C-alpha cells in the first residue's frame, strides 16, 4: 500500500482522524452539557454492569480546564484530518497541504504556553501533580513539522516546474 496519493495509507489515516474528530466533538458537547446543566456542580455517573456510582464535583479548575484540553485536541485532530486529506489527493505537493502543515506547526508551537497555563490553572495548589512532558513533545512536533514543511515547499516548486505527479 502506498503512503501518499489516492487509495493510500494517508487516506485511511484521514478517515481515522475524521472519526476521532467526530468522537471528540461529541465528547466535548456531552461534557459541556453536563457541566453547564448541573446547578449544584455534582455529577453522578453510574458504572455499567456493577451497580455502583461515581460522584464527581465539577468546578472550573477540573471541568473547565478539561473542556479547554478537549477543545485544543479537537482542533489538533481536525488539522491532522485536513493534512491527511490533502496528502491523499492525486497531486501530493499542493498548496492546501502546505497551508495546513504551516497551521499545524504553529498550533503545536503555540500549544506550549497555552497548555502550561491550563496546567497551572488546574493544579495551582499541587504543582507536583503536573506532567509537562507532553509540552516538550508538542514543541518537538512543531519543529519537525516546520522541517517537513520546508520539504513540501521544495517539492511543490519542483512539481510546478516539471509538472511532476507522484
Kinemage of the C-alpha trace (Angstrom):
@kinemage 1
@onewidth
@group {chain A} dominant
@subgroup {mainchain}
@vectorlist {calphas} color= white
{ca unk a 1} P 0.000 0.000 0.000
{ca unk a 2} L 1.289 3.463 -0.887
{ca unk a 3} L 1.934 6.063 1.783
{ca unk a 4} L 0.595 9.082 -0.125
{ca unk a 5} L -1.765 9.538 -3.056
{ca unk a 6} L -5.114 8.006 -3.939
{ca unk a 7} L -6.029 4.712 -2.222
{ca unk a 8} L -3.138 5.010 0.222
{ca unk a 9} L -2.363 4.896 3.899
{ca unk a 10} L -2.806 8.667 4.162
{ca unk a 11} L -6.412 8.269 3.003
{ca unk a 12} L -7.072 5.672 5.720
{ca unk a 13} L -5.410 7.884 8.321
{ca unk a 14} L -7.508 10.812 7.125
{ca unk a 15} L -10.700 8.808 7.625
{ca unk a 16} L -9.481 7.624 11.033
{ca unk a 17} L -8.706 11.196 12.076
{ca unk a 18} L -12.148 12.294 10.918
{ca unk a 19} L -13.806 9.585 13.028
{ca unk a 20} L -11.662 10.638 16.017
{ca unk a 21} L -12.617 14.282 15.353
{ca unk a 22} L -16.332 13.448 15.396
{ca unk a 23} L -15.973 11.394 18.586
{ca unk a 24} L -14.045 14.211 20.278
{ca unk a 25} L -16.676 16.711 19.178
{ca unk a 26} L -19.429 14.541 20.666
{ca unk a 27} L -17.447 14.125 23.895
{ca unk a 28} L -16.831 17.859 24.137
{ca unk a 29} L -20.528 18.567 23.623
{ca unk a 30} L -21.549 15.959 26.193
{ca unk a 31} L -19.103 17.175 28.838
{ca unk a 32} L -20.047 20.817 28.219
{ca unk a 33} L -23.722 19.903 28.544
{ca unk a 34} L -23.100 18.077 31.818
{ca unk a 35} L -21.004 20.933 33.209
{ca unk a 36} L -23.384 23.735 32.306
{ca unk a 37} L -26.641 21.904 33.026
{ca unk a 38} L -25.873 20.941 36.614
{ca unk a 39} L -26.842 23.534 39.191
{ca unk a 40} L -25.148 22.012 42.218
{ca unk a 41} L -21.920 21.116 40.367
{ca unk a 42} L -22.083 17.476 41.457
{ca unk a 43} L -22.418 14.774 38.878
{ca unk a 44} L -23.208 11.144 39.484
{ca unk a 45} L -22.088 8.593 36.899
{ca unk a 46} L -23.320 5.023 37.023
{ca unk a 47} L -20.674 2.422 36.239
{ca unk a 48} L -22.205 -0.137 33.861
{ca unk a 49} L -22.684 -3.742 34.993
{ca unk a 50} L -21.544 -3.072 38.565
{ca unk a 51} L -24.431 -1.149 40.076
{ca unk a 52} L -22.067 1.320 41.726
{ca unk a 53} L -21.809 5.021 41.054
{ca unk a 54} L -19.029 7.570 40.806
{ca unk a 55} L -19.619 11.074 42.155
{ca unk a 56} L -17.663 13.967 40.646
{ca unk a 57} L -17.530 17.536 41.882
{ca unk a 58} L -17.415 19.790 38.844
{ca unk a 59} L -15.571 23.028 39.463
{ca unk a 60} L -13.887 25.219 36.868
{ca unk a 61} L -10.425 24.040 37.831
{ca unk a 62} L -11.221 20.461 36.818
{ca unk a 63} L -14.119 20.604 34.335
{ca unk a 64} L -13.358 23.946 32.698
{ca unk a 65} L -9.752 23.108 32.009
{ca unk a 66} L -10.831 19.666 30.861
{ca unk a 67} L -13.128 21.332 28.336
{ca unk a 68} L -10.255 23.525 27.146
{ca unk a 69} L -7.994 20.471 26.758
{ca unk a 70} L -10.709 18.695 24.780
{ca unk a 71} L -11.180 21.784 22.625
{ca unk a 72} L -7.458 22.028 21.891
{ca unk a 73} L -7.145 18.380 20.902
{ca unk a 74} L -10.305 18.710 18.820
{ca unk a 75} L -8.552 21.392 16.744
{ca unk a 76} L -5.386 19.245 16.715
{ca unk a 77} L -7.278 16.275 15.260
{ca unk a 78} L -9.088 18.475 12.736
{ca unk a 79} L -5.773 19.810 11.419
{ca unk a 80} L -4.423 16.263 11.126
{ca unk a 81} L -7.550 15.271 9.219
{ca unk a 82} L -7.089 18.127 6.740
{ca unk a 83} L -3.387 17.301 6.244
{ca unk a 84} L -4.043 13.626 5.545
{ca unk a 85} L -6.935 14.533 3.252
{ca unk a 86} L -4.644 16.812 1.265
{ca unk a 87} L -1.947 14.139 1.061
{ca unk a 88} L -4.400 11.602 -0.315
{ca unk a 89} L -5.122 13.672 -3.427
{ca unk a 90} L -3.611 12.858 -6.807
{ca unk a 91} L -1.220 15.822 -6.639
{ca unk a 92} L 0.841 15.277 -3.493
{ca unk a 93} L 2.650 18.597 -3.187
{ca unk a 94} L -0.149 21.153 -3.233
{ca unk a 95} L -0.751 24.477 -1.544
{ca unk a 96} L -3.560 23.052 0.581
{ca unk a 97} L -1.213 20.639 2.360
{ca unk a 98} L 1.436 23.342 2.762
{ca unk a 99} L -1.114 25.703 4.326
{ca unk a 100} L -2.429 23.085 6.762
{ca unk a 101} L 1.096 21.952 7.683
{ca unk a 102} L 2.008 25.558 8.480
{ca unk a 103} L -1.084 25.939 10.671
{ca unk a 104} L -0.441 22.597 12.369
{ca unk a 105} L 3.172 23.506 13.162
{ca unk a 106} L 2.075 26.871 14.531
{ca unk a 107} L -0.618 25.166 16.621
{ca unk a 108} L 1.948 22.833 18.171
{ca unk a 109} L 4.463 25.576 18.919
{ca unk a 110} L 1.794 27.873 20.398
{ca unk a 111} L 0.365 24.970 22.398
{ca unk a 112} L 3.257 25.072 24.849
{ca unk a 113} L 2.308 28.341 26.634
{ca unk a 114} L -1.412 27.544 26.308
{ca unk a 115} L -1.064 24.095 27.891
{ca unk a 116} L 1.298 25.446 30.558
{ca unk a 117} L -1.367 27.973 31.530
{ca unk a 118} L -4.036 25.278 31.630
{ca unk a 119} L -1.803 23.073 33.766
{ca unk a 120} L -1.238 25.959 36.153
{ca unk a 121} L -4.971 26.651 36.400
{ca unk a 122} L -5.733 23.004 37.037
{ca unk a 123} L -3.027 22.282 39.618
{ca unk a 124} L -2.499 25.604 41.387
{ca unk a 125} L -2.104 24.083 44.825
{ca unk a 126} L -0.457 20.808 43.804
{ca unk a 127} L 2.133 21.747 41.190
{ca unk a 128} L 3.924 18.434 41.698
{ca unk a 129} L 0.951 16.632 40.099
{ca unk a 130} L 1.542 18.294 36.719
{ca unk a 131} L 3.031 16.246 33.925
{ca unk a 132} L 4.636 18.647 31.488
{ca unk a 133} L 6.453 16.100 29.310
{ca unk a 134} L 3.766 16.338 26.626
{ca unk a 135} L 4.640 20.027 26.252
{ca unk a 136} L 8.110 19.067 25.088
{ca unk a 137} L 6.530 16.601 22.658
{ca unk a 138} L 4.324 19.335 21.184
{ca unk a 139} L 7.309 21.650 20.816
{ca unk a 140} L 9.401 18.963 19.090
{ca unk a 141} L 6.450 18.011 16.880
{ca unk a 142} L 6.030 21.636 15.831
{ca unk a 143} L 9.707 21.930 14.931
{ca unk a 144} L 9.675 18.646 12.979
{ca unk a 145} L 6.562 19.789 11.097
{ca unk a 146} L 8.382 23.021 10.155
{ca unk a 147} L 11.191 20.928 8.639
{ca unk a 148} L 8.622 18.779 6.831
{ca unk a 149} L 7.005 21.973 5.593
{ca unk a 150} L 10.291 23.037 4.005
{ca unk a 151} L 10.457 19.715 2.136
{ca unk a 152} L 6.883 20.129 0.938
{ca unk a 153} L 7.603 23.656 -0.289
{ca unk a 154} L 10.622 22.410 -2.255
{ca unk a 155} L 8.558 19.531 -3.626
{ca unk a 156} L 5.827 21.950 -4.679
{ca unk a 157} L 8.336 24.167 -6.510
{ca unk a 158} L 9.865 21.152 -8.253
{ca unk a 159} L 6.434 19.765 -9.130
{ca unk a 160} L 5.190 23.033 -10.620
{ca unk a 161} L 8.364 23.429 -12.668
{ca unk a 162} L 8.265 19.954 -14.194
{ca unk a 163} L 4.545 19.060 -13.867
{ca unk a 164} L 5.534 16.013 -11.836
{ca unk a 165} L 2.859 13.715 -10.390
{ca unk a 166} L 3.595 11.021 -7.855
